[in-house]
Amino acid sequence: MPDRSSRISVLLVAALACVVVAGAVSGCSGKGNKGASTGLTPSAPNTASFSGTIPSAPASSASSAIASARASASAAASSAAARASEFEASVSADTARAAATAEKELKNVQGRGNAISEVAMTGLPKAQTGGVTAVLVAITNKSGHTASYAVQIDFEDTGGHVVETRYVGAQNLKPGQRAEPIAFSRKSAGQQVTPRLAKAQRY
């Protein structure tokens, strides 16, 4: 049987081992188990290096949507204006000289002229004209000899007031021959207008 001093030595070694094991377990718990309570009070984050505030996800999405919508609307408006300008340029290139001649011929015409029955108008789709109001003016020579024509188109607002006048014409049409110049209103992009056949003269 071991003596008393041997038993005391064994107990001291066992106690020391428990202390070492307990310390190791405590250290592992503090590093590996994040959910365990360590008895320390967490401190607030240091906000000194923050700049501004972080927007919430819904606010950021709404701002992006608004910016995108504005950009799309601006692009659409620019595109429509460009199409209208292209349409006007193509029409002007073909009819500017005839329009000037027609205006000159109609200056001294009394009443509606002698060729109202030889002229008809057909509206053109705004998708085709870039948004401006335009009409195809069909001029048919119903006389028995070659003739030229001068036509005046008035564009009226919703109150019946003339807001713009345009002139078109056709030169040296043979009997039965038809010409189809285009008359358009530059003001129609900003307001509603209606074209009206004001005068038509055969000369």
VOGU-3710 file (C-alpha; in Angstrom, 3 decimals, decimal comma):
1> mpdrssrisv> 0,000/0,000/0,000  1,401/3,429/-0,951  2,229/5,792/1,854  0,509/9,125/2,519  3,106/11,285/0,778  2,718/9,287/-2,435  -1,044/9,779/-2,426  -0,675/13,545/-1,931  1,719/13,754/-4,895  -0,722/11,902/-7,135
11> llvaalacvv> -3,595/14,218/-6,121  -1,485/17,340/-6,802  -0,538/16,103/-10,271  -4,221/15,312/-11,066  -5,354/18,726/-9,858  -2,691/20,467/-11,919  -3,736/18,490/-14,999  -7,375/19,527/-14,511  -6,358/23,170/-14,333  -4,357/22,871/-17,561
21> vagavsgcsg> -7,191/21,044/-19,352  -9,790/23,543/-18,110  -7,682/26,450/-19,425  -7,306/24,836/-22,817  -11,019/24,172/-23,079  -11,802/27,724/-22,044  -9,384/29,092/-24,664  -10,871/26,960/-27,410  -14,377/27,973/-26,452  -13,461/31,668/-26,694
31> kgnkgastgl> -11,931/31,296/-30,160  -13,919/28,563/-31,870  -17,451/28,824/-30,463  -18,754/32,216/-31,446  -22,124/31,612/-29,866  -20,704/31,010/-26,399  -20,764/33,826/-23,869  -17,320/35,026/-22,883  -18,529/37,554/-20,373  -17,271/40,506/-22,476
41> tpsapntasf> -19,547/43,423/-23,506  -19,321/44,169/-27,273  -18,383/47,745/-28,159  -20,122/49,901/-30,804  -18,411/50,049/-34,215  -16,203/53,018/-34,952  -18,153/55,200/-37,396  -15,511/57,879/-37,768  -14,368/56,443/-41,102  -17,917/56,222/-42,544
51> sgtipsapas> -18,926/58,802/-45,199  -22,620/59,518/-45,771  -25,364/56,982/-45,296  -25,971/53,745/-47,148  -29,364/53,882/-48,944  -31,792/51,080/-48,431  -32,280/48,582/-51,261  -35,828/49,812/-52,146  -34,663/53,454/-52,244  -31,749/52,605/-54,510
61> sassaiasar> -33,992/50,597/-56,848  -36,543/53,421/-57,044  -33,851/55,999/-57,844  -32,432/53,772/-60,564  -35,893/53,223/-62,054  -36,626/56,980/-62,129  -33,267/57,759/-63,725  -33,811/55,036/-66,318  -37,315/56,301/-67,123  -36,051/59,876/-67,562
71> asasaaassa> -33,251/58,715/-69,813  -35,690/56,679/-71,926  -38,123/59,602/-72,228  -35,313/61,956/-73,221  -34,028/59,502/-75,804  -37,533/59,007/-77,216  -38,097/62,773/-77,498  -34,741/63,257/-79,208  -35,466/60,405/-81,599  -38,905/61,809/-82,491
81> aarasefeas> -37,445/65,274/-83,100  -34,750/63,778/-85,311  -37,325/61,843/-87,357  -39,457/64,971/-87,774  -36,444/66,978/-88,932  -35,475/64,290/-91,423  -39,007/64,172/-92,800  -39,216/67,962/-93,148  -35,819/68,101/-94,837  -36,792/65,471/-97,409
91> vsadtaraaa> -40,078/67,217/-98,191  -38,474/70,663/-98,351  -35,797/69,481/-100,761  -38,452/68,241/-103,184  -41,049/71,006/-102,948  -39,403/74,287/-101,867  -39,222/75,735/-105,384  -42,760/74,633/-106,270  -44,051/76,100/-102,995  -42,504/79,495/-103,713
101> taekelknvq> -44,019/79,516/-107,210  -47,428/78,470/-105,876  -47,438/81,206/-103,234  -46,617/83,795/-105,886  -49,393/82,569/-108,193  -52,027/82,641/-105,445  -51,369/86,190/-104,259  -53,881/87,742/-106,650  -56,404/84,882/-106,714  -59,845/85,884/-105,502
111> grgnaiseva> -61,960/83,358/-103,634  -60,846/79,719/-103,533  -59,523/79,507/-107,094  -60,603/77,610/-110,220  -59,186/74,155/-109,367  -60,672/73,168/-105,996  -62,383/70,163/-107,593  -59,050/68,910/-108,970  -57,349/68,679/-105,568  -57,815/66,146/-102,746
121> mtglpkaqtg> -55,990/65,612/-99,436  -55,050/62,469/-97,501  -53,532/62,553/-94,023  -50,221/60,795/-93,415  -49,568/58,664/-90,271  -47,594/60,567/-87,639  -45,401/57,511/-87,151  -44,221/58,121/-90,709  -43,771/61,891/-90,367  -41,929/62,004/-87,039
131> gvtavlvait> -44,979/63,352/-85,195  -45,865/66,350/-87,384  -49,238/66,722/-89,097  -48,827/66,221/-92,831  -51,119/65,637/-95,793  -50,600/64,165/-99,225  -52,054/66,664/-101,702  -53,296/64,852/-104,811  -53,491/67,214/-107,799  -55,104/65,776/-110,948
141> nksghtasya> -55,269/67,705/-114,194  -58,884/67,316/-115,284  -58,646/69,896/-118,040  -58,021/69,127/-121,693  -54,596/70,773/-121,890  -51,283/70,880/-120,038  -51,488/73,069/-116,933  -49,705/74,015/-113,737  -51,284/74,193/-110,277  -50,862/76,230/-107,121
151> vqidfedtgg> -52,445/75,021/-103,848  -52,771/76,668/-100,426  -53,259/74,540/-97,292  -54,230/76,253/-94,035  -53,601/74,506/-90,703  -56,172/75,433/-88,060  -56,121/74,952/-84,300  -59,002/73,480/-82,293  -60,689/76,891/-82,263  -60,718/77,147/-86,058
161> hvvetryvga> -57,977/79,783/-86,213  -55,322/79,538/-88,913  -51,957/79,020/-87,228  -49,907/78,206/-90,319  -50,226/78,312/-94,117  -48,314/76,071/-96,509  -48,109/76,076/-100,310  -47,560/73,237/-102,754  -47,702/73,067/-106,520  -47,264/71,006/-109,651
171> qnlkpgqrae> -45,787/72,098/-112,945  -46,813/71,190/-116,484  -49,224/68,343/-115,787  -50,628/66,739/-118,920  -54,371/66,037/-119,134  -55,183/63,260/-116,674  -51,730/63,377/-115,064  -51,476/63,426/-111,276  -48,962/64,912/-108,827  -48,785/64,257/-105,063
181> piafsrksag> -46,776/66,867/-103,149  -46,805/66,866/-99,342  -47,820/69,758/-97,090  -46,884/69,672/-93,410  -47,207/71,907/-90,363  -44,143/72,773/-88,322  -46,380/73,839/-85,434  -48,195/70,508/-85,160  -45,508/68,929/-82,956  -46,628/71,171/-80,074
191> qqvtprlaka> -50,369/71,492/-80,701  -53,269/69,822/-82,434  -53,962/71,236/-85,886  -56,278/70,341/-88,760  -55,365/70,891/-92,440  -57,913/72,653/-94,699  -57,802/73,151/-98,471  -57,969/76,948/-98,754  -57,177/77,646/-102,437  -56,316/75,785/-105,626
201> qry> -55,556/77,546/-108,887  -54,889/76,124/-112,345  -52,800/78,382/-114,589
//
